[in-house]
Amino acid sequence: MKGLLLKDTYVTVKYCKNMLIFSLIFIAVSFIAKENILFMLLPLIVSGEIPCALLGLDEQFKWTKYSGALPYSAAQIVSAKYLFGPLYQAFTAVIVFIALIIRVNTIGDVTLLSGAQMIGGVFVISLILPALCLPCCFAFGNVKGRIANIIVMLGLMTVIWNFIPEGEIPDFTAFPVWIVFACAAVIYALSWLISISVYVRRNVKD
């Protein structure tokens, strides 16, 4: 498993660095467009794309076929994506939190507590995104799965954009934090199990 995670790390650094660049651009824009803090949160949504992007690269470079000759089970190959995703998203969340601290001490339009609540809320959403899309990617391949991925991402971003108009701060304290994260964890775990199941069946058919 460690080898699979290292492989995904190397691939991310080499081929997915544009996502990090775009994330930094979004954060920079959030300081320019001071009236809307949403731009600072967009990198967290974008980070939810990384597992599907890595799966697409695996198919592009024929890794999915090559991996059959290696001592990795289908469950391990799927699990690597589900483990690497939250790790990358947590890394992105740290960058966003650092930007939040800078914003609190410069612009001062948000408190550290409310900003942290926003980051936590959007982090949960960024976990749900791959949870909805990865089963499709593992079941039908990256091309068809990406269509579902794009639809889900656009839908989520549209909802969030309308949910936080004019830079208003949403109330993420409406429900206990542990309930929100527990629900997200259950959805993610179910998606994980479904992806393993459909990927095993797909390999058997192939």
N, C-alpha and C positions, 0 to 999 in steps of 0.2 A: 504493500500500500504506500509506503514511504517513497518508493521509486516512482509510482504513478503521480503522486503529489509533486515531486520534484520535476517530473516531466512537464506537468501542467504549469509549474512556476516558470520554467525555462521558456515554454511556448508563449506564455503571457508576456514575459519581458521582451521577447523577440518580435512577436506578431501582434500583440494587443496593447502596445504602449500608447497607441492613439487614444484609447479609452481614458488613460491617465491624463493625457494632454488635454482632452476635452473636459475632463473633470476640473482641472486647474483653470481652464478658460471660464467654465461656468462659475467657479468660485470668484474669479476676478471680476466677472460681469456683475455678480451680486453686490460687490462693493461700489461699482459704477452706478448700477440701477438701485440706488439705496432704498427706494420705496418698496422693493419686492425682494424678500429674503428667499423666495422660492428657488432662485437660481443656485443658491448655496446648497440646496437639498437635492437638486437634480443628479449630481454625481452618484448619490446613493441608489437612485433608480437605475442609472446607467450600469452600475456595478452588478445589478441583478442579471445583466445580459451576459456576463463573462462565462458561465457554465455552458450556455448554448453556443457561444462563439468558439469555445475550446472544442466542443463536440464537432462543430462544423470543420474546424481545422484538422481534427482527427480523421474525418472522412475524406477531406481534400488530399491529405498526404497518405491515405490508405492505412492509417494507423489501426483503424478498427479491424482490418483484415490481418495485419501484421501481428497484432496483439494476440491473435488466436494461437500463434506459435510460442507464446510466452507463458510462463506459469502463473497467469492471472485468470481468475474466474470472471464470469460475466458480472457477478455481484460486486466484485472488487473494482472492475472497470467503471461500473455505474456509480459506486460509492465514492470513488475518487472525485467525480464531478460534484457530488452532493456535499463532500467535505471541503473541497477547494473553494466552492462558491462563497460560503459564509466567511471563510478566512480572508478572501479578497474583499468582501463587503465590510468586514470588520476593519481591515486596513484603510479602506476608503472612509469609513466612519471616523477613524482617528484623524485623518487629514481634515475632514469637514469640521470636526470638533475643535481642532487647532484654529481653523479659519473663524469659527464661532467666537473663540476667546479673543481673537484679534478684533472682530466686529464689536464685541461687547465693550472693549476698551478704546475703540475709535469712534464708530458711529453711535453706539449706545442705544440703538432702537429696540433692543431685545435683551432680556436678562439671561444669565448663564443657565439658570434652571429651566426657563421656558424654551430656550434654544436646545438644551439637551433633551427635553421632552419631544421636540419636533424631530430631532435626529433619531431618537428611539422609535418614534412612530413611523417615520419613513423607512427606517431600517427593517421594520417588520414587513412593510410593503415590498421592499426589495427582496425579502426572502420568499414572499408569496409568488412573485413574478416567475422565478425559475421553477418553483413548485408546480405552477400551472403549465409551463411550457416544456419542461424536460421530458415528461412522459410522451408527449407527441413527437419530440425529436428522436427519442430512443425507439419509438414504435414505428415511425414512418420514414425516418431519415431526416437529415438536417434541413433539406430544401423545403419539404412540406411542413416540417416542424417549425421552421423559422417564420412561415406565414402566420401560424398561430401565435408565435412569439411576438411578432410585430403588432398584430391585432391587440394582444393583451397589453403590451407596453403602451401603445397609443391610447388605449382605453383608460389605463391607470393614470397616465400623465394628464389626460383630459379631465378626469375626475379630480385629481389633485389640484390642477390649475384652477378649476372652478370652486374647489373647496377652500383654497387660500387666495381669495381675490384681494388685490391692492396690498399684498404683503401682510395681510392679517394673520395672526397667529392662531392656529387651530387649538382646541382644547383636547389634548391627548390624555388628560386626567379624568375624562368622563367615565372611564372604566379602570379598575385596578390594573396596574402594570403587569402583574403576574398573569392575569387572565388573558390579556392581549398577547403576551409572548407565549403563553401556553397554547392558545388557539393556533398561532403561527407555527409553533413547533409540531403540533399534531398534523396540520396540513402538510408541512414539509416532510414529516415522517411517512405519511400516507403516500405522498408523491414518490418518495424514495422507494418504497416497497413496490408501488405500481411500475415504476421504471425498471426495477430489477426483473419483475415478472415479464413485462413486455419485451425486454431486451433478450432474456433467455429464450422466449418463444421465437423471436425473430432470428436468433442464431441457429435454433433448431431447424427452422424452415430453410434458412440459407444453406 
